[in-house]
Structures are given as C-alpha cells and as structure tokens.
Amino acid sequence: MQQIRRKLLSALPLALMASTASAQFGGLLGGRAGGGGGNIDADISDFFGKSFNVEKTASRAYLAIAGAFASEEERAKLQALLSDVNNLTNPQESGAKLQQVIETTDASIKRASEEKNLDEKVKSMSADKQKQLAAGVGNLLLAAFQGKDILSTGQRIVSSVGANPMAVTKLPPLKDALTRLGKAASTAGSAMPKLIDALKGANVSVTPASSSSKEEKIDSV
C-alpha cells in the first residue's frame, strides 16, 4: 500500500505542471517567442490523441468513484454521462463533455472523501461497489501517470511554436486540454489518499500505475 501511495504522490504534481504549462501557453498567446523547430502539426496531433485517451480514462474513473457513493437517482445520471464519454470519438470536440464530467463529480468525490465515517461506508459497500471504487481509483492513478508524458508533449509544442508563428492559433485548445488535466489531478491530490486508505481498511487493493498498466474496464456505475 505504501508503494501505491508513493506512486500517487509522484503523479500528483500533474496539477502544478499543468498550471505552469498553461501559463507558458498564455505567454505565447501574448506574443512571446520560443525556440526549437520540428513538426508542430504532428506534435499537436499526437498531443490531442494522447490527451483524449487519458481524459477519457480519468472521466470514467471519476464517474466510477462518484457512483460508488451515489444514490440510485444520482447513479442514473452518472451512467448517462458514462455512456456519453464512451461514445466520444473526436478529441477536439469532446472538451465540453469531459469538463462536464469533472464538474459533475468533483464536489461529490471530495465530499465523500472528507466524511468522518468514510472507512465504515467503504466497508459496508457490496463487493461489486468496492471493486468499482478500487477500479476507479486505480484508473485515475493510471491517468495521472500517463498524463505526465502528455505535458511533456505540450512543453515541446511551447518550445517549437516560435519557429512557426502560424501554429499560435492552434494553442487555445491545447491550453484547455492541459487545464482539464490539471483540474482532474487536483481533486486526486486531496481525495485519493483517503480513498486508498479506506479501501485498505476494507481489505481491497488498488493496482499501482506503471508503464505496462491497462485501464480496468468499467461498464456501469
């Protein structure tokens, strides 16, 4: 379990990194020149593809975590969002829906993690709900782990854009994607350690994130 916590904590700087990268994008939008060259269009395409996949993983994770604590009525709404996320196919047209998932689940996850009887709630969950919660936490750890590479791609674009000023018009959606990744990680920073501890108390393990990890499939919340 300590290994899981260390991996979580190593992934959490994603929020700060995203904020820094966002500020760099903002500077470029104001006209600051950068260095370097390379195929900016290819980097942008690579960024959107990878960011899209990680955002979908994170969104499904948030829905699974929120759903584990939700009422039946709330679960129906979360299930509808899960279906919407699964049906997204265009990276550059999905930002609003992915942002909606974060805004819908952020407060409820934080609230659940701060309850004094969190340990008892997790212990009293059905085995299926405990498994769902563990899968959501594990998938969010994976999304944060993979997100660090995406931020590196964004930083390469920042370095290359000075060599191709025409690419500046393509930066706003990149900035938006980085901001969403940062928001996802910021909630993980406050809630995930508490949820991991609660799962540990219920004798439920969370899979650590690594380069060989795969997203655990979640069909319903």
Number of C-alpha atoms within 10 A of each C-alpha: 13 7 9 18 17 11 18 24 16 13 22 23 17 27 25 14 19 26 18 17 22 23 13 18 25 15 13 19 15 10 12 12 16 16 13 13 14 14 12 19 13 11 16 19 13 15 22 21 15 17 26 21 16 23 26 20 24 29 28 32 30 28 30 31 28 27 26 23 21 19 10 11 8 13 19 15 15 24 18 13 20 23 13 14 20 14 9 15 11 11 18 14 11 17 17 11 15 23 19 13 22 20 13 17 20 20 13 17 24 17 13 20 21 14 11 9 11 17 18 12 14 22 17 12 15 11 13 10 18 21 19 25 29 25 23 30 27 26 31 29 32 28 26 29 23 21 26 19 15 23 23 14 19 28 19 18 27 22 19 21 26 19 16 17 13 9 15 16 9 14 19 14 14 20 20 16 26 27 20 21 28 26 19 26 25 17 19 26 17 15 18 24 17 19 24 23 18 20 22 17 14 18 11 18 18 23 17 19 22 12 8 6 14 11 19 17 13 17 12 16 26
